Amino acid sequence: MKAQSKSQQKAAGAALSAKRGDTKVGDLQGASKEMYDSMSEDELEEMASTDHDDLPETKD
């Protein structure tokens, strides 16, 4: 699934970083913590790698 907003992409990137052990899980908040708990590393990677040039800041 592709990210639908820049903020969603950033949250996926933060969750992916924690999944890979690069950052602490305890540092996650809000959507990134939910994504960490509910999505696989592959799903997070796909969402975080979405081209963000045409994405809105937030989803309406």
N, C-alpha and C positions, 0 to 999 in steps of 0.2 A: 504494500500500500504506500502510495506517495504522500508526502506531507502536503497539507492544504493551506498552510500559512508558515511564515518565517518563525513565529514563536513555537509552533508545533515541531518544526525542524530542529530548532535549538534544544527543545526539551528531549527530543529523540537522541540528539547528539550527546547530551549530558547523561542520559540513561545508558547509552551504548558505552560511554567511557567508564561508567561504573561496572557494567557487565564484564568489561575486559580487564577490570582491576586497576585502571589508570587513576581513578578517583574513588573516594570513599562513598559507600552507599548512604551513609549517614548525612552526607552533604546534600543529597537530593531532596527536593521539595516539590509539592504540588504534582503537576502533570508528569514531570520526569520520574518521580517516585512511582506513580501509577504505571507508567510505561515500563519501568524496570521490572515491576512485579508481574505484569501481564503479557509482555511481548518477548519473543526470542531474540537472540543476537542478530540473526539474519533479518528479521522484520525491522528491528531498530536500524540496522545498517542501511536497508533500502529507504526507510523514511528519512534518515539523516542525510543521505546522499542526493536527495531531490534537488534539482536545479532551482535555486531560490530567486532568480532574477525576476520572474513574473508572479511571484507569490505576494499576497497581501501581508501586512504585519501580523494581523490577527484574523481568525476566521469569524465571519458574521454569524 
